[in-house]
């Protein structure tokens, strides 16, 4: 049901979560204003508000499908623009130092930098005439009615300092400001409880450099090479072909380990990876620009759905609700799924904030269990390890081993990890049998 004529929604934050929220709000509100502290314009370069934008970014397969649903022809346009694509299951994956057998999933992986991907989404959102962007503005705080029962707008301040604070009134305000969200503080100021938070401290680091290959054929036609971190191999990396004939390489360390950003140190660190593939590709490549480092201390989940009271006219989504360990590539796709939840609630009329927050908690649950459960595989990571977690970990280890010799296992795993298929697909009788037989074959191969 469309909002009343002239009704306004305000989105706080103009990154992927905010852009996708603005897209669905544009169908229900006469005006949508996106407030963003950065100067975004039409730029396809990394910006201060998205520190991970300089590093390898993953949009899972389900996220790609949602972009095509919200922006028809999105993937076709990306391909036409020369952005590399490939099948998710046919990338060069390494788990526990062993390459998974490629398997065709039918799922498209679009290999673009985060700034380029975001700029293409932003252009599609900006094409809606009722969406405007208020850039270079800080969000000072919320405005509510006298008893704090409903948020009625937001106070903003321009960066130039020449204009005073001003209030933007709104029928709905959506917080998409990311993991640094001040919603918990604002709730307290309005007389509400702060949400309980769960933290999984992983002390992750990303060190990234961009290269131009002297001989692109060295990749053997592969879109990316991904020896992922695990408790048995704590150093990992992602190498992806990107736009303009370049490759981007992000080296990942956990629990305080971090690769150096200088070229010599960066290349030397690639020698310590469980496989030589990435070093073989970039050891004589031409560096483009300087290296950059990102530190990610912990995954954080804010349990808004547990609250008994929440102000009307106010929603939270994206990393403001749950910030995932980025090595699993879940953040943008979960935000995309949450935008569909928002669309469903808007179709029913005025959105009940607590009902919305409970519904996105269900969207978050499986990806959170996947990433948090994997991180708990490191003995140093604090958290509750249940018997169910131990059983799941044992099965996933066996599955990854079976995938070394069985591409069907790889394909099924990637469809689940891509949030397209339910985890139940990994537990079907056929898959259980394939995992058991593949595990035995892989063990025999390793022994030989």
N, C-alpha and C positions, 0 to 999 in steps of 0.2 A: 504494500500500500504506500503510495507516494506521500511524502510529507506535505503539509499545507503550503500554499503559495507564499513565497517569501521566507519560509523557515530556513534557518542557517545551522549547519554543523561545522564545528571547528576540529581539525585534526592537529595534534601537537606532535611535530616531527615529520620530516619529509623523506625518510629513507623507505625501504621496501614495505615495511609494515604500514607506515602512514600512507604511502601511495596506493596500496591495495585497498586500505580502508576508505580512502577518498574516492576510489573508483566505484565501490559499491554504494557509498553514501550519495554519490552524484545521481543515482537513479531514484532516490527517495527525498532529497532535499533540494529546495530551490537554489541554495547557495552553499558551497563547501569551501572553507578557507583552510589552507594548510600552512601552519606557522613553522618556520624553519630558521635555525640560528645561522646556518651557513649561507653563503652566496652560491646557489646551485645553478641557476640559469640553465643553459643547454650544455654545460660542461660534462665531459666523460672522463674527468680526472678524479683521483681520490680526494676526498675532502676531510676536513678535521673531525667532523661529527661521526665519521665512519672509519675509525682507525684500522679496521681489518680490511678496508677497501683496497689496500695496496697488496694484499696477499691472495693466494689462490682461494677462490670462493666456489662453493658448490650449490647449485640449485638442483634439488632432488627431482626425480622423474615426476612425482605427483605435483610438485610446484610448477614444473614446465607445462603440465596438462592444464593447470588452473590458469596460468598466464594465457594459454590459447583460448580458454573458455571466456575469460574476462576481456581479452583483446584478440578477437578473431584474426588469424593469420600471423600471430606474433612470431612463431617459430619459422614459418616460411619466409617472413621478412628478414629474420636474422640470417637465415641461410643465404638469401639473395644478397645480403650485405657482405657476404664473405666470412661470416663468423663460423669457425670450425664446429662440426657436429659429429656425433658417433653414437653407437649403441652402448648403453651403460655397462652391459655385461661383457663387452668385448674390449674394454680398456685393459691396460696391463696392470692388474692388481696383484699385490704380494701381501699375504697374511702370514705372520710368524716366519718371515723370510722365505716363503715358498710361493711360487706363482700359481694363482688360481687358473684352472682351465677355462678359457673363454666360453661364454654361453650367450646366445642371442636372446635378448629380453623383449625386443620390439619397442624399447623405451629410448627416446632421444635425449642425449646429453648435449647441451649447448655450451661450448667452451668459450665463454667471454669473461673478461674481467668484471668485477663487481661494479665499478663506475660505469662501464659501457652498458651493462645489463640494466642498471638502475636508470641511466639516462634514456634508454629506449622505453622503459616502463613510464618514466616521468613524461615523456613526449606524448604517449598515448593518453595518460590521465589529463594532461594539460589541454588535449584536444576537446575535452568536455567544456563547453562554454560556461557552465556554472561552477567550475573549479578555478580558484585563484590561489596563487602562492605568495605568502608574505615572508620574504626572505630577510636575512640579517636582523632578526628580532629574537630577543631572549624572552622566555616565558617566566614571568615574575611570580604568578600564582593564580589560583582559581578564584572565581567570584561565585558566591552562593546566596540563596535567599536568607531571610532573617534567622530562621531556625536551622539552617544548614542542611535541610532535607533534600535540596536540589541544587545542582551546579547550574548557574545561569550564564556563565561566560568565563573569560580568561583575561588576565592583565598581561600586557606585553610591553616591551621597551625596545626601541630601535637602537642599533649599535652606534649610530653616529652621535648620540647624546644630545642632539639639538632639539629633539621633541620629547615631551613628557610621557610618562606612562599613560597607556590608554587601555580601555576595556573593550573587548570584542564580545558582544552578547551572543548567546548561542542557545539553541534548543537541545543540542547534544554536543558534548566535548569528548573526544577520544584521545587518550594518552598513548602515543606510539613513540615515546622519547627514548626507548631503549633501556639498557640495564642500569643507567644512571637516573632513571625515573624518580621524581620526587613525590609520587603519589602517596607512599606511606606517610611522609611528613605532612602532606596536605590533608590526608584523612584525619590525622591527629588534630590538626588545627581546626577542623570542622567538627570535632567531637566524636570521631569514630575510632575504632581500634585499628592498629597497624596489622597487616597480614603476617602470619607466621612465614618464616623463610627457611628453605632447605638449601644447604650449600654442599657441593661436592668439590673439594679443593684439589685441583690437578696441577697447578703451577705450570701451565703450558706456555711454550714460546713458539712463535713463527718468525723465521728469518727468511726474507724473500729477495730475490734478484730476478731481473728480466734479461733474457739473452736473445741474440740473433744467431741462429745456427749457420755455420759455414757450409754445411751439407745437410739440408733437411731430410734427406733419405736415411740419415742415421737413425731416425725414429721408426723406420720400418713401416710407415703408414699409421702408426698408433696415434691416438688422440692424446693420451696421457699415460704416465707411468707413476704408479702409486704404491710404494712400499710403506704400508701403514704401521703406526706405532702399536705395540702390544707389550704386555708384561715381559715377554721373552726377548723382544727387540724394541728397546725403548727409544730409539732414534728412528724417525720416519721422514717421509718427504712426499710432496705432490709436484709433479711436472705436468704442465698442460700446454698444448698448443693454443694460442689465442689469436686475436685479430692482428692484422698487419704482418703476418709471417713470423711472429715472435713466439717465444716460449717463456712462461713464468714458472719459477721454481720456488716452492716454500719448503724449508727444512723445519721439522717439528721436533721439539724436545719436551719432555715432561718432568715434573717434580724438580724444577729448577734448572735442568739442563738446557742449554741454549747455544745455537750455532752462531759464530761470529758473522758480522755483516760485511767485512772487508772481503775482497774477491779471493785472495789467497786462502784466507781462513775458511771461507765459504766452500771453496772447492775441496780443500783438505777434509772438511767435515763430511762431504759426500762420500769420501772413501770409507767412513765408519758405518755407513748404512748397511743393512743386511744383504743387499745385492749391489752390484756395480753398475747397474743399468743407467742410473742418472748421471753418475760420474762419466761414464763412457759417452754420453750424449753431449754434455756441456763442458768437458775439460778444455776444449779448444774453441769454444763459442765466444762470440763478441759480446761483452757485457753492455747493457743499455741502462744508463742511469746508475744510481747508487743503491746499496742494499738498505733494507728497512727491517725493524724488529717490532713485533707485537708481543706483549705479555698478557696472558689471560689467566688470572689467578684461580677462578672457581666458577662452576656452573651454579646458577641461582634460580630457584623457583619460588615465586611468591604465591602463597596459597589463599588468593582472594576468595576462592569458592567456599572457604570455611567460615567466612564472616557472616554474621547474622544480620548486619545492617550495612547499607552502602548508599551513598547519595544518588538520587535520581539524576538523569541527564548526564551521566558520566560513565565511561567505559575505559578499560585497559586491555591492551593486546600487544603482541610481538614480544620483544626482549624485555619490555617493561613488566610482563607477566612471567616470562621464563626465558632465561638466557642459557643456551646450550653450549657445551664444549664444541668449538667450531670445527674440529677435525671430522666430525660426523656429518657436517653439511646440512643440519636440520633447520637452522633458524629461519631462513627465508621461506622454506616450504611450509613450516608450521604457521608462519604469519599468513601465507596464502590460504591455508586451510581455515584459519580463524576469520579471514575476510569472507569466506563462504558462510560461516556460522553467522557473522554479522548480517549478511544478505538475507539469510533465512529469518532472522529475528525482525529485520526491517519489514519483511513481507507480511508479518503478522501485525504490524502497527508499531506503537511506541515500544522501545526496547526496555525490558526489565533488566537492570544492570546485573543483579545477582543471578538471574536465570542465564544471562549471557556468559558470565564468568564461570558458572558451573559447566556450561556446555563447552567452552574452550578448554576447561580443565580436562575434559575427556579427550579432546584433540591432543593435548600436551602429553597425556599419560604414557602412551606407548613410546613415543620418541624419548621421553625422559627416562623411562625404564631401560631403554636400549642404551642410551649414552651413559647414564649414571651407573648402570650395571656393568658396562664395559670398563669404566674408570675404576670401579671398585675391585677390578682384577689386579690392580697395583696394590701390593700389601701396605704401602705407606699411606694410601688414601683412606681417610676416615669415613666411616659410614656403617650402616647396619647391613650385615651379610646374613640373609636368611637361608634356611635349607633349600627353599625354592630357587634362590639366587645361585647357590652352589650347583644345583642340578641343571639349571639353565646354562651356566657357564661351562659345565662339562659337555653338554650337548653341543653348544656353539663351537667349542674347540674341536669336537669330533666332526662337525659339519664343515668347518673351514679346512680341515685336513682332507675330507672327502672331496671338497671342491677342487682340490689340486688335480684330481684325475677325472672329475665328472663335471662337464660344463652345464648340465641341467641343474645340478646343485648350485653352481655359481649363479645361474640365471634366476633361480627361485629366490636365493638369498638377496640378490640385488633388487628384485622386485619388491621384496619386503622392506629392505633397507631404504629403498626409494619411496616408501610410504604409499605404494600403489596397491600391493596385496597385503592382506591381514597376516599377522604372525602365525595364524593357524595353518597357513600354507606350508610352513616349515615342519609342521607336525602331522601332516597327512600320512596315511599308511604307506603310500608310494614313496614319499620323501624319507620317511624313517628307514625304509628298506634301502633306498639309494645311499643314504648317509652311512648306514652300517656297512654295506658292501664297498662303497668308495673308501671308507676309512681303512678297511682291511687291505684294499689294493694299494692305497697310498703308503701304508706302513710297510708293505712288502716291497714296494718300489724304493722307499727310503733305505730299507735294510740292504737291498741289493746294491 
